[in-house]
């Protein structure tokens, strides 16, 4: 079974500096090859115009994950403007022609909620994600209504409750309960 296109919701108490209270969109998942995704709810400290000065847009960039953080990755919904992207589900495309991306942004042909930039990505090797799911580190949530290209406040809390209403007791769980 593939979880591609679903959300991974970090369980409360996941004691991982990077993934605590994360929501990940799985862009690829093969139980025999591995899994790939991006964190949706962690902002990067720099804006797009600070990373790519020729794109004079004050767009947010997100921390996609701890893998390959020296690269900028993109998900978009405009294959009519950006060719060579890989379809990842629900009208979303991974990557694409860099020149077309910059041209579309410079000319404002693409809206903020049609493209999203990530520093790095998340990745799991063969059987690693299945092991973490068996350990109950993550909850899988098929969410067909979420626009992954648009920021949503309190995403982790909202999806945690959507996954199971009984999780409401955990929404204010401190990142590190030892500091409480």
N, CA and C of each residue as an Amber inpcrd file, in Angstrom:
protein
   540
   0.8430000  -1.1940000   0.0000000   0.0000000   0.0000000   0.0000000
   0.8770000   1.2410000   0.0000000   0.5580000   2.1830000  -0.8640000
   1.3010000   3.4350000  -0.9370000   0.5530000   4.5350000  -0.1830000
   1.2950000   5.3510000   0.5260000   0.7280000   6.4900000   1.2420000
   0.9460000   7.7980000   0.4870000   1.4280000   7.7330000  -0.7290000
   1.6670000   8.9280000  -1.5340000   0.4040000   9.7870000  -1.5920000
   0.5940000  11.0930000  -1.4070000  -0.5280000  12.0210000  -1.4450000
  -1.2200000  12.2180000  -0.1180000  -0.8190000  11.4660000   0.9010000
  -1.3950000  11.6150000   2.2340000  -0.5140000  12.4920000   3.1070000
  -1.0690000  12.8850000   4.2310000  -0.3220000  13.6430000   5.2220000
   0.1840000  12.7090000   6.3030000   1.3730000  13.0000000   6.7920000
   1.8890000  12.3540000   7.9980000   1.8170000  13.3960000   9.1050000
   1.1530000  13.0550000  10.1880000   1.0090000  13.9420000  11.3290000
   1.8830000  13.3900000  12.4480000   2.8390000  14.2030000  12.9050000
   3.7100000  13.7540000  13.9980000   2.8740000  13.5490000  15.2500000
   3.0720000  12.4030000  15.8920000   2.3680000  12.1200000  17.1360000
   2.8590000  13.0700000  18.2260000   1.9660000  13.4610000  19.1260000
   2.4080000  14.2670000  20.2580000   3.5050000  13.5220000  21.0160000
   4.5140000  14.2500000  21.4020000   5.5970000  13.6330000  22.1490000
   6.6900000  13.0590000  21.2820000   6.5490000  13.1570000  19.9440000
   7.6380000  12.7230000  19.0760000   8.8400000  13.5890000  19.4090000
   9.8070000  13.0040000  20.0590000  10.9400000  13.7560000  20.5830000
  12.0450000  13.8100000  19.5390000  11.8120000  14.6080000  18.5230000
  12.7740000  14.7880000  17.4530000  12.8490000  16.2850000  17.1800000
  14.0320000  16.8220000  17.2690000  14.2160000  18.2640000  17.1190000
  13.6000000  18.7960000  15.8250000  13.7080000  18.0360000  14.7620000
  13.2270000  18.5050000  13.4760000  11.7460000  18.1930000  13.2410000
  11.3020000  17.0040000  13.5940000   9.9660000  16.5620000  13.2120000
   8.8970000  16.7610000  14.2670000   9.2400000  17.2260000  15.4500000
   8.2410000  17.4640000  16.4760000   7.1650000  18.4150000  15.9380000
   5.9110000  18.0220000  16.0760000   4.7390000  18.7990000  15.6490000
   4.7560000  19.1220000  14.1540000   5.2630000  18.2040000  13.3520000
   5.3250000  18.4000000  11.8990000   4.1310000  17.7790000  11.1920000
   3.8050000  18.3770000  10.0580000   2.8520000  17.8130000   9.1080000
   3.6110000  17.6750000   7.7940000   3.6470000  16.4590000   7.2740000
   4.4160000  16.1620000   6.0610000   3.4600000  15.7100000   4.9680000
   3.6660000  16.2470000   3.7730000   2.9400000  15.7680000   2.6040000
   3.8490000  14.7810000   1.8920000   3.3630000  13.5510000   1.7090000
   4.1610000  12.5210000   1.0460000   4.0460000  12.6740000  -0.4700000
   5.1580000  13.0500000  -1.0950000   5.1890000  13.2350000  -2.5480000
   5.4960000  11.9330000  -3.2660000   6.0370000  10.9750000  -2.5590000
   6.3450000   9.6730000  -3.1320000   6.4420000   8.6400000  -2.0320000
   5.9440000   7.4470000  -2.3080000   5.9930000   6.3950000  -1.2930000
   5.9400000   5.0380000  -1.9710000   7.0010000   4.2870000  -1.7760000
   7.0820000   2.9260000  -2.2800000   7.6670000   2.0860000  -1.1590000
   6.8900000   1.1430000  -0.6160000   7.3760000   0.3820000   0.5330000
   8.6700000  -0.3870000   0.2590000   9.0200000  -0.5740000  -1.0160000
  10.2340000  -1.3200000  -1.3490000  11.4010000  -0.4240000  -1.7400000
  11.1270000   0.8210000  -2.0690000  12.1910000   1.7460000  -2.4840000
  12.4370000   2.8570000  -1.4770000  11.3950000   3.2900000  -0.7930000
  11.5240000   4.3770000   0.1590000  10.4370000   5.4170000  -0.0370000
  10.5100000   6.4560000   0.7580000   9.4710000   7.4880000   0.7580000
  10.1010000   8.8690000   0.7890000   9.3710000   9.8290000   0.2360000
   9.8340000  11.2120000   0.1480000   8.6540000  12.1270000   0.4540000
   8.9420000  13.2360000   1.1120000   7.9010000  14.2260000   1.3880000
   8.5000000  15.5520000   1.7760000   7.6070000  16.4970000   2.0880000
   8.0370000  17.8230000   2.5370000   7.2210000  18.2240000   3.7620000
   7.8840000  18.8890000   4.6970000   7.2150000  19.4270000   5.8800000
   6.4620000  20.6850000   5.4400000   5.2010000  20.7700000   5.8020000
   4.3610000  21.8840000   5.3660000   4.2810000  23.0340000   6.3630000
   4.6150000  22.7920000   7.6050000   4.2990000  23.7910000   8.6310000
   5.5070000  24.3740000   9.3600000   6.6530000  24.4190000   8.6750000
   7.8270000  25.0390000   9.2990000   8.4530000  26.0310000   8.3250000
   8.4180000  27.2930000   8.7050000   8.9720000  28.3480000   7.8700000
  10.4940000  28.3640000   7.9350000  11.1030000  28.6820000   6.8200000
  12.5440000  28.8920000   6.7460000  12.8310000  30.3330000   7.1540000
  14.0250000  30.6100000   7.6220000  14.3390000  31.9380000   8.1330000
  14.5100000  32.9940000   7.0450000  14.6600000  32.5810000   5.7940000
  14.8560000  33.5370000   4.6990000  13.6750000  33.4930000   3.7400000
  13.4630000  34.6210000   3.0660000  12.4510000  34.7250000   2.0220000
  13.0750000  34.3300000   0.6840000  12.2250000  34.0990000  -0.3080000
  12.6880000  33.6620000  -1.6160000  13.6620000  34.6570000  -2.2390000
  13.3960000  35.9530000  -2.1220000  14.2820000  36.9580000  -2.7190000
  15.6450000  37.0450000  -2.0330000  15.7610000  36.4980000  -0.8520000
  17.0590000  36.4380000  -0.1850000  17.8770000  35.2440000  -0.6780000
  17.1990000  34.2350000  -1.1810000  17.8650000  33.0330000  -1.6900000
  18.1580000  33.1780000  -3.1800000  17.1850000  33.7110000  -3.9020000
  17.3290000  33.9330000  -5.3430000  17.0770000  35.4180000  -5.5950000
  18.1270000  36.2570000  -5.5370000  17.9460000  37.7090000  -5.6510000
  17.2790000  38.1770000  -6.9500000  17.4480000  37.4300000  -8.0450000
  16.8260000  37.8670000  -9.2990000  15.2990000  37.7260000  -9.2910000
  14.7640000  37.0230000  -8.3020000  13.3110000  36.9520000  -8.1230000
  12.9610000  37.9060000  -6.9890000  12.5140000  39.0720000  -7.3440000
  12.2580000  40.1240000  -6.3670000  10.8660000  39.9720000  -5.7490000
  10.6510000  38.8400000  -5.0930000   9.3800000  38.5770000  -4.4280000
   9.6310000  38.2010000  -2.9800000   8.8360000  38.7620000  -2.1180000
   8.9360000  38.5200000  -0.6760000   8.1020000  37.2830000  -0.3100000
   8.4040000  36.1550000  -0.9500000   7.6460000  34.9180000  -0.7090000
   8.2910000  34.1000000   0.3970000   7.4350000  33.4260000   1.1650000
   7.9300000  32.5270000   2.1910000   8.5720000  31.3010000   1.5560000
   9.5480000  30.7650000   2.2630000  10.1880000  29.5000000   1.9230000
  10.0250000  28.6190000   3.1610000   9.8490000  27.3270000   2.9620000
   9.5710000  26.4130000   4.0540000  10.7000000  25.4150000   4.2390000
  10.8430000  24.9220000   5.4560000  11.8200000  23.8790000   5.7660000
  11.2080000  22.5490000   5.3460000  11.5730000  22.0860000   4.1740000
  10.9810000  20.8620000   3.6390000  11.4330000  19.6050000   4.3580000
  12.6430000  19.6500000   4.8990000  13.1570000  18.4920000   5.6090000
  14.6580000  18.5550000   5.7630000  15.2170000  17.6030000   6.4820000
  16.6470000  17.6320000   6.7870000  17.5370000  17.0940000   5.6650000
  16.9520000  16.5390000   4.6080000  17.7360000  15.9560000   3.5260000
  17.9720000  17.0090000   2.4390000  19.2220000  17.1090000   1.9880000
  19.5770000  17.9650000   0.8570000  19.2010000  19.4290000   1.0810000
  19.5660000  19.9550000   2.2360000  19.2060000  21.3220000   2.5870000
  20.0130000  22.3920000   1.8460000  20.8880000  21.9850000   0.9790000
  21.6000000  22.9700000   0.1570000  20.8830000  23.1940000  -1.1740000
  19.6830000  22.6350000  -1.3100000  18.8980000  22.7920000  -2.5260000
  17.5040000  23.3340000  -2.2120000  16.9840000  24.0810000  -3.1640000
  15.6360000  24.6100000  -3.0900000  14.7380000  23.7320000  -3.9620000
  13.6370000  23.2910000  -3.4020000  12.6900000  22.4390000  -4.1150000
  11.3700000  23.1830000  -4.2540000  10.5970000  22.7960000  -5.2440000
   9.3460000  23.4970000  -5.5200000   8.2330000  22.4970000  -5.7960000
   7.0480000  22.8420000  -5.3120000   5.8170000  22.1530000  -5.6910000
   4.9060000  23.2290000  -6.2580000   4.2570000  22.9110000  -7.3750000
   3.3850000  23.8990000  -8.0140000   2.1660000  23.2070000  -8.6100000
   1.2190000  24.0290000  -9.0370000   0.0020000  23.5090000  -9.6610000
  -0.2070000  24.1030000 -11.0550000   0.8920000  24.5320000 -11.6920000
   0.7760000  25.2080000 -12.9840000   1.6270000  24.5580000 -14.0710000
   1.2820000  23.3390000 -14.4830000   2.0420000  22.7000000 -15.5610000
   1.8790000  23.4280000 -16.8960000   0.8620000  24.2860000 -17.0020000
   0.6810000  25.0770000 -18.2130000   1.7520000  26.1560000 -18.3470000
   2.3590000  26.5560000 -17.2230000   3.4210000  27.5680000 -17.2280000
   4.8040000  26.9680000 -16.9910000   4.8460000  25.8450000 -16.2650000
   6.1170000  25.2460000 -15.8470000   6.1700000  23.8070000 -16.3550000
   7.0150000  23.5770000 -17.3370000   7.1320000  22.2330000 -17.9090000
   8.1430000  21.4000000 -17.1270000   8.1550000  20.1310000 -17.4280000
   9.1150000  19.1590000 -16.8990000   8.9470000  18.8640000 -15.4120000
   7.8030000  19.2190000 -14.8270000   7.5260000  18.8460000 -13.4520000
   7.0320000  17.4130000 -13.4030000   7.2120000  16.7710000 -12.2660000
   6.7400000  15.4010000 -12.0630000   5.4160000  15.4530000 -11.3190000
   4.3910000  14.8450000 -11.8930000   3.0760000  14.8190000 -11.2530000
   3.1560000  14.0030000  -9.9610000   2.6960000  14.6130000  -8.8480000
   2.7450000  13.9130000  -7.5600000   1.3610000  13.7090000  -6.9610000
   0.3140000  14.1020000  -7.6850000  -1.0500000  13.8730000  -7.2110000
  -1.8160000  15.1460000  -6.9750000  -3.1430000  15.0460000  -7.1070000
  -4.0750000  16.1440000  -6.8250000  -3.6670000  17.4520000  -7.5010000
  -3.2990000  17.4010000  -8.7420000  -2.9070000  18.5960000  -9.5170000
  -1.6190000  19.2510000  -9.0130000  -0.7660000  18.5230000  -8.3160000
   0.5080000  19.0470000  -7.8290000   1.6610000  18.4520000  -8.6380000
   2.6730000  19.2880000  -8.8390000   3.8580000  18.8850000  -9.5960000
   5.1020000  19.2300000  -8.8040000   6.0530000  18.3130000  -8.8150000
   7.3380000  18.4610000  -8.1320000   8.3410000  18.9760000  -9.1540000
   8.9330000  20.1180000  -8.8540000  10.0010000  20.6900000  -9.6650000
   9.4760000  21.1730000 -11.0160000  10.3830000  21.3600000 -11.9360000
  10.0420000  21.8580000 -13.2610000  11.1740000  22.6890000 -13.8190000
  10.9430000  23.2610000 -14.9740000  11.9430000  24.0580000 -15.6750000
  12.2260000  25.3430000 -14.8950000  13.4770000  25.5140000 -14.4580000
  13.8570000  26.6540000 -13.6150000  13.6050000  27.9880000 -14.3120000
  13.9500000  28.0880000 -15.5790000  13.7610000  29.3540000 -16.3140000
  12.2850000  29.7150000 -16.3960000  11.4390000  28.7160000 -16.5890000
  10.0000000  28.9760000 -16.6490000   9.4460000  29.3690000 -15.2790000
   9.9840000  28.7790000 -14.2140000   9.5610000  29.1570000 -12.8580000
   9.8990000  30.6210000 -12.6030000  11.1400000  31.0120000 -12.8930000
  11.5470000  32.4030000 -12.6340000  10.7590000  33.3710000 -13.5190000
  10.5260000  33.0220000 -14.7750000   9.7600000  33.8770000 -15.6770000
   8.3190000  34.0530000 -15.1780000   7.6970000  32.9570000 -14.7690000
   6.3210000  33.0280000 -14.2620000   6.2310000  33.8880000 -13.0030000
   7.2200000  33.7800000 -12.1300000   7.2220000  34.5780000 -10.9040000
   7.4980000  36.0450000 -11.1940000   8.4960000  36.3230000 -12.0200000
   8.8370000  37.7180000 -12.3560000   7.6760000  38.4430000 -13.0190000
   6.9480000  37.7390000 -13.8670000   5.8310000  38.3550000 -14.5900000
   4.4980000  38.2470000 -13.8530000   4.5560000  37.6910000 -12.6530000
   3.3580000  37.5370000 -11.8110000   2.2500000  36.7650000 -12.5230000
   2.6500000  35.7320000 -13.2630000   1.7020000  34.8500000 -13.9360000
   1.2270000  33.7440000 -13.0040000   1.8890000  33.6310000 -11.8800000
   1.5870000  32.5550000 -10.9380000   1.3140000  33.1810000  -9.5710000
   0.2860000  32.6920000  -8.9110000  -0.1130000  33.2260000  -7.6050000
   0.6330000  32.5010000  -6.4850000   0.6990000  33.1420000  -5.3180000
   1.3750000  32.5390000  -4.1620000   0.7990000  31.1840000  -3.7810000
  -0.5110000  30.9870000  -3.9670000  -1.1060000  29.7080000  -3.5790000
  -1.0730000  28.6740000  -4.7050000  -0.2340000  28.9410000  -5.7370000
  -0.0390000  27.9920000  -6.8280000   1.3870000  27.4330000  -6.8610000
   2.2290000  27.9130000  -5.9390000   3.6220000  27.4680000  -5.9140000
   4.1450000  27.6030000  -4.4890000   5.0240000  26.6790000  -4.1160000
   5.6050000  26.7090000  -2.7680000   7.0310000  26.1990000  -2.8450000
   7.9280000  26.8790000  -2.1320000   9.3530000  26.5540000  -2.1420000
   9.7710000  25.9490000  -0.8100000  10.6630000  24.9570000  -0.9050000
  11.1330000  24.2290000   0.2730000  12.6480000  24.1070000   0.2470000
  13.2630000  24.3150000   1.3960000  14.6770000  23.9980000   1.5760000
  14.7210000  22.5620000   2.0800000  15.3250000  21.6810000   1.3020000
  15.4290000  20.2850000   1.6900000  14.1120000  19.5390000   1.5630000
  14.1630000  18.2670000   1.9180000  12.9910000  17.4000000   1.9020000
  13.1720000  16.3170000   2.9540000  12.1320000  15.5450000   3.1770000
  12.2150000  14.4100000   4.0980000  12.3430000  13.1360000   3.2820000
  13.0380000  12.1840000   3.8090000  13.2060000  10.9290000   3.0910000
  13.3610000   9.7630000   4.0480000  12.8440000   8.6410000   3.6270000
  12.9500000   7.4020000   4.3930000  13.4530000   6.3170000   3.4620000
  14.4090000   5.5480000   3.9100000  14.8960000   4.4320000   3.0880000
  13.9110000   3.2680000   3.1880000  14.2110000   2.2310000   2.4390000
  13.4020000   1.0140000   2.3730000  12.9600000   0.5690000   3.7710000
  11.6730000   0.4450000   3.9790000  11.0200000  -0.0310000   5.2060000
  11.1190000   0.9270000   6.3980000  11.8540000   2.0230000   6.2870000
  12.0320000   2.9190000   7.4280000  10.7160000   3.5880000   7.8280000
   9.9800000   4.1270000   6.8630000   8.7100000   4.7690000   7.2020000
   7.7320000   3.7540000   7.7920000   7.6750000   2.5510000   7.2270000
   6.7670000   1.5300000   7.7630000   7.1060000   1.2190000   9.2170000
   8.3840000   1.1850000   9.5260000   8.8220000   0.9430000  10.8970000
   8.3680000   2.0850000  11.8190000   8.5080000   3.3220000  11.3540000
   8.0800000   4.4720000  12.1620000   6.5650000   4.4860000  12.3360000
   5.8340000   4.0650000  11.3040000   4.3740000   3.9620000  11.4270000
   3.9970000   2.8720000  12.4250000   4.6890000   1.7500000  12.3830000
   4.4400000   0.6720000  13.3480000   4.7500000   1.1010000  14.7770000
   5.7590000   1.9870000  14.9330000   6.1110000   2.5170000  16.2570000
   5.1560000   3.6150000  16.7080000   4.2030000   3.9630000  15.8370000
   3.2060000   5.0040000  16.1280000   3.8380000   6.3850000  16.2720000
   4.9260000   6.6400000  15.5270000   5.5260000   7.9770000  15.5120000
   4.6980000   8.9450000  14.6710000   3.9550000   8.4060000  13.7030000
   3.1730000   9.2120000  12.7610000   1.7560000   8.6750000  12.6600000
   0.8540000   9.5800000  12.3390000  -0.5000000   9.2050000  11.9400000
  -0.6270000   9.5430000  10.4620000  -1.2640000   8.6770000   9.6980000
  -1.5030000   8.9330000   8.2820000  -2.9010000   9.5220000   8.1430000
  -2.9850000  10.6380000   7.4350000  -4.2690000  11.2960000   7.2390000
  -4.4730000  11.5900000   5.7660000  -5.4320000  10.9040000   5.1250000
  -5.7660000  11.2860000   3.7620000  -6.5850000  12.5660000   3.8250000
  -6.0840000  13.6420000   3.2810000  -6.7660000  14.9340000   3.3610000
  -6.8990000  15.5000000   1.9620000  -8.0170000  15.2680000   1.3600000
  -8.2470000  15.6960000  -0.0220000  -8.6050000  17.1760000  -0.1090000
  -8.9460000  17.8270000   1.0050000  -9.3690000  19.2270000   0.9920000
  -8.2250000  20.2090000   1.1780000  -7.1100000  19.7720000   1.7080000
  -6.0120000  20.6780000   2.0140000  -5.2850000  21.1150000   0.7440000
  -5.0900000  22.4210000   0.5970000  -4.2440000  22.9570000  -0.4640000
  -2.8410000  23.0470000   0.1190000  -1.9690000  22.1410000  -0.2730000
  -0.6250000  22.1040000   0.3190000   0.2290000  23.2750000  -0.1260000
  -0.2410000  24.0500000  -1.0890000   0.5200000  25.1990000  -1.5740000
   0.1920000  26.4680000  -0.7960000  -0.7290000  26.3820000   0.1210000
  -1.1720000  27.5440000   0.8830000  -0.8870000  27.3280000   2.3730000
  -0.3200000  28.3260000   3.0250000  -0.0490000  28.2550000   4.4580000
  -1.3560000  28.1520000   5.2230000  -1.3760000  27.3010000   6.2350000
  -2.5290000  27.1970000   7.1260000  -2.0260000  27.3190000   8.5570000
  -2.5430000  28.3130000   9.2640000  -2.1800000  28.4770000  10.6700000
  -2.6110000  27.2540000  11.4710000  -1.8290000  26.8950000  12.4490000
  -2.1490000  25.7880000  13.3670000  -2.3910000  24.4690000  12.6460000
  -1.6490000  24.2420000  11.5760000  -1.8640000  23.0530000  10.7630000
  -1.7200000  21.7690000  11.5840000  -0.6660000  21.6610000  12.3830000
  -0.4530000  20.4320000  13.1560000  -1.6340000  20.1850000  14.0990000
  -2.0490000  21.2060000  14.8330000  -3.1650000  21.0530000  15.7670000
  -4.4440000  20.6650000  15.0330000  -4.7320000  21.3570000  13.9300000
  -5.9570000  21.0830000  13.1850000  -5.9870000  19.6560000  12.6300000
  -4.8760000  19.2100000  12.0710000  -4.8410000  17.8720000  11.4700000
  -4.7730000  16.7830000  12.5340000  -4.1670000  17.0860000  13.6590000
  -4.1360000  16.1340000  14.7700000  -5.5620000  15.8350000  15.2450000
  -6.3640000  16.8730000  15.3710000  -7.7580000  16.6870000  15.7920000
  -8.5660000  16.0200000  14.6800000  -8.2960000  16.4020000  13.4190000
  -9.0260000  15.7850000  12.3120000  -8.7290000  14.2800000  12.2300000
  -7.4950000  13.9020000  12.5260000  -7.1280000  12.4790000  12.5000000
  -7.9010000  11.6880000  13.5500000  -8.1130000  12.3010000  14.7100000
  -8.8510000  11.6300000  15.7880000  -9.2550000  12.7020000  16.8040000
 -10.5350000  12.8990000  16.9740000 -11.0450000  13.9510000  17.8710000
 -10.5120000  13.8040000  19.3030000 -10.1700000  12.5790000  19.6810000
  -9.6380000  12.3670000  21.0360000  -8.2710000  13.0140000  21.2250000
  -7.6270000  13.4080000  20.1220000  -6.3140000  14.0550000  20.2060000
  -6.3760000  15.4890000  20.7090000  -7.5790000  16.0010000  20.9400000
  -7.7060000  17.3840000  21.3950000  -6.9280000  17.6280000  22.6930000
  -6.7730000  16.5930000  23.4970000  -6.0350000  16.7600000  24.7490000
  -4.5530000  17.0370000  24.5100000  -4.0560000  16.7570000  23.2830000
  -2.6370000  16.9050000  22.9890000  -2.2740000  18.1920000  22.2550000
  -3.2610000  18.9910000  21.8360000  -2.9450000  20.1130000  20.9560000
  -2.0400000  21.1700000  21.5940000  -2.0300000  21.2680000  22.8960000
  -1.1520000  22.2250000  23.5710000   0.0300000  21.5600000  24.2610000
   0.3090000  20.3390000  23.8580000   1.4400000  19.5870000  24.3930000
   2.7280000  20.3590000  24.1130000   3.5500000  20.6220000  25.1190000
   4.7870000  21.3710000  24.8790000   5.7680000  20.5590000  24.0330000
   6.5680000  21.2640000  23.2510000   7.5590000  20.5850000  22.4060000
   8.4690000  19.7230000  23.2500000   8.8960000  20.2330000  24.3710000
   9.7000000  19.4410000  25.3010000   9.0690000  19.5420000  26.6790000
   8.3470000  18.5060000  27.1020000   7.6480000  18.5800000  28.3880000
   8.5720000  18.7500000  29.5940000   9.8460000  18.4730000  29.4240000
  10.7850000  18.6700000  30.5290000  10.9740000  20.1440000  30.8660000
  10.6790000  21.0290000  29.8840000  10.7820000  22.4720000  30.1140000
   9.5220000  23.0480000  30.7270000   8.5120000  22.2370000  30.8910000
   7.2370000  22.7030000  31.3860000   7.2530000  22.8440000  32.8950000
